[in-house]
Amino acid sequence: MKDAKTIPKRIIFTLLLLVVIGWFFFPVYWALITSFKTPLDLMSSRPTFFPKKMTLSSYEDVLLRSKFLYYLRSSIIIASGVTIITLILATGAAYSLSRLNFKGKRLFSNLILLVYLFPGILLAVPIFKMMTKIGLYDMLPSVVLVHVMITLPFCIWTLRTFFDQIPRSLEDAARIDGASKLSVLYKLYLPLIGPGLVTSAIFSFVASWNEYIFPLILLSTPEKKTIPVGIAGWASSYTIDWGQITAAVILAIIPVIILIQLIGRRFVAGLSGAIKG
Amino acid sequence: MKKNIAENESVLGWILSTPSVVWILLIIVYPVILTLWISLHQQKMVEVNPPFIGLKNYIDLLPSAKFLFQLKLTVIWTFLNIVLITPVGVLLGLLLNRQFKGVGILRTWILLSWIIPIVATTLIWQWMLEPAVGIINFLLYETGITRSYVNFLGDPSISMLSIVVVNVWRWSPFMGIMTLAALQNVPKEFYDAARVDGANAWQTFWHITLPQIIPTVSVTSFILTIWLFNMFPPIWLLTEGGPIESTTTLPIAIYKEAFRLFRMGKAATYSIILLIVVSAFVAGYMMLFVKSREEVVK
C-alpha cells in the first residue's frame, strides 16, 4: 500500500511483531540458556535471563553420564531406515501417479489422503498386538514399519509435484532413442527430481526422529528407547535435573534446525500445497 | 517378452504403487479390522484365545458416567484449541504477509515451535511452568498478576487451560503458514481495483482478503479438529490425563486402558468409538461442503 505509514501505526506494528517473536521463540531461548546454567544458578528463585557464568556440565552429564547415546543410536537407526524405505516406495508411487495411467489410480490417491487424516493413537492397540504376534515387539524394525506409513503420504505428494514439473517432451526424446520406461525413470528422472528427494529424505528423517507414540508402545528395553521416549522419562523421575533435560532437548532439536535451514522454504510450500491438493 | 511388461503403463503403474498400497493396507486398514475384533473379546494382555463377549464392552462403556465425562473433556479440549489456534494463526498469517526487514527468515523460522519434537515442547513448557522455580510463575508473581505461585499442571482447575496454551503455542504457526499461503494467492489486481474504488483498509480486508482466505482456513481448521480430537502426546506428556482425571480425553483413556491397566478389549472399544465419532464428523463436513458447492453452482 502506498499511503504513508503514520508513526503510531508503525509503533503498534513493531510492538505486535516483538510480542509474536517473543511468544514463539522465548521458550526455545529459555531452554538454551537453562542448558548452559550452573546447578546453583538453576535452583535460584530469581532466574537470570543472561547468565554471567556459563558451563557445559549439563551437556557432559547428558553425553557421558546418561543413556542418551543409546537413545541417539536407536533414533538414528530408526530414522535412517524410515528414510531409505520411504524414498524407494515414494519414488515409485509418485512416478506412477504422475506419469502413468492405470486402473485404480484415483482410489490410490484417495487412500493416501486417508492416511493424512488417520490418527496414530487409534492404531496403538492393534499395532502393539500385531508386532507382539510376529515377534517384532521390542525390536527397532517394528517402529520403522509404522513410521514409513506416517512419512509416505507427504513424500509421495512432494515427489509427484516434482515429476509433474518435468516436461514430457524430455521423456519422449529419450523414448525415441530406445530407452525403456524403467530406464527413463532411473536415468532421466531421478537426477532431475534430486531436490525433491532431498526434501523427502530430510522430512522423513525428522518426522521419524520426532515421533513419540510408536517407540513408546513398541520398545521396552531402556537401551533401545529413542530420544523422545528416553528423555521424556527423565521428567518423571524422582529427582529432576532441568539442566540435563534442557541440554538433551537442545540436542534433540538440532536435526530440526538443519531441516529449517536447508529446506525450510520448500517444506512450507509443500505443506500448504498438500493441504490444498 | 520382458520388455512388454515394463512398457505396459497399467502393469508398471501397479508394480510401482503396489508396495505403498500394501504398506498402507497393512498398517492402517488391517489394524482397524483387528481393533474391531479385539473390541468384541475380553482381551486382557495378549492371550491367544480371549473369550468372545459380543457387544458387552460397548454396553458397559457407552452409558457410563466416566465415558461421558471423557467425551466432554475431549470436546472441550478440541473446542478451546480451535477457537484459539484459528484467530492466532490467521493474525500471524496476516502479519507475515506484510513486507518488513527479516520477514523472509521469519516466514520459515516461525515453524520452529511446530516442528520441534513434541517431547521437546512439553519438556520446555514443564520447565517454564514449574511450580517452585519456573520462569512463568516468577514473572506473574513479580508483576503482581498472581498473588502466589500457581501449580499450572498439578491443579485440576487450570490443568486443562495450561495444556491448551502449550498446544496453541505449538500449532498456531501451522495455521499461520496456511493462511500466509492463501494470502499470497490473492491476485494483486483485486487490491488495485479496491484502491481505485476508494475502499479503506478495513473494507479491503472484509470484502477481499477475508473471502479469499476462508476456504483455506476452514479446510485447515477441519483437519486440525480431527487431529486435535485424537491428539495424544501433548496431553499425556504434560499431565498423563491428571490431576484427578481432569485432562483424561478419549485418546488418553485408550492408552491408559491398554498400557497401564492392560485391558486391550476396553481400549479397542474406545478406539472404535473414537473412529466412529471422527468418521461422522468427516461425513458431516463433507455433506455440508458438497451442499454449499452445489448451491454455488445453482
Interface residues (C-beta under 8 A of the other chain):
Chain A: M1 F13 L16 L17 V20 I21 W23 F24 F25 P27 V28 W30 A31 T34 L42 M43 S44 S45 R46 P47 L89 A90 G92 A93 Y95 S96 L97 L100 N101 F102 K103 G104 K105 F108 L111 I112 L114 V115 Y116 L117 F118 P119 G120 I121 L122 L123 A124 V125 P126 I127 F128 K129 M130 T132 K133 L145 V146 V148 M149 L152 I156 S180 K181 L182 V206 W209 N210 Y212 I213 I217 I227 P228 V229 I231 A232 A235 W242 I245 T246 V249 A252 I253 V256 L259 I260 G264 R265 F267 V268 A269 L271 S272 I275 K276
Chain B: K3 A6 E7 E9 S10 V11 L12 G13 W14 I15 L16 S17 P19 S20 V21 W23 I24 I27 I28 Y30 P31 V32 L34 T35 I38 V46 L92 L95 R98 F100 L106 R107 T108 W109 I110 L111 L112 S113 I115 I116 P117 I118 V119 A120 T122 L123 I124 W125 Q126 W127 M128 E130 V133 I135 F138 W169 P173 F174 I177 M178 L180 A181 A182 R195 A201 T216 V219 T220 I223 I226 W227 F229 N230 M231 F232 P233 L237 P251 I254 Y255 A258 F259 M264 A267 A268 S271 L274 L275 V278 V282
